[in-house]
Amino acid sequence: MHKFNPDKLSVEYRHGITPTDPIIPRRYTLTHSDKTGNLFLTIGYRYASDKINPPRDEVIGEWNYKNNYVFYATVYIDGKNRKKTDNRNRIILQELPLALKAIRYGDRRLFLTHSDLDKAPIYIYFRSIYPEYNRTEYWGIFSDYIS
């Protein structure tokens, strides 16, 4: 896993979203550059579909409320064949903590304003055509990802 470097993170707030509000709807699209290692976090009412390119290695996430706030994120595992899917799954599992740190750091003013969000559980949907990779996992709470 790469170490999180705040200098490599760019954050863009889309129309209607501020650094502190609203919580819902608030959707995150985290992409990266393989060449530079830079991370790009877009926060808006909708996912930033204009930032999503093949091979679908972004992390998308949003807040939900069911008695308490919950954060749900989705990653796409599939490669062009099972061997590539195995490799993508391994890489995503290694890099997901970095992605969650980037989201937490990039939207830190929201977390400072609404401190209960640091206790919000994080669930990751892993999407795949292969049943063994198509799953949902609990990934702790956001305070686990404070840099």
Buried (B, 14 or more C-beta within 10 A) or exposed (E): EEEBBEEBBEBBBEEEBEBEEEBEEBBBBBBBEEEEEBBBBBBBBEBBEEBBEEEBBBBBBBBBEEEEBBBBBBBBBBBEEEEEBBEBBEEBBEBBBBBBBBBBBBBBEBBEEBEEBBEBBBBBBBBBEEEEBEEEEEBEBBEEBEE
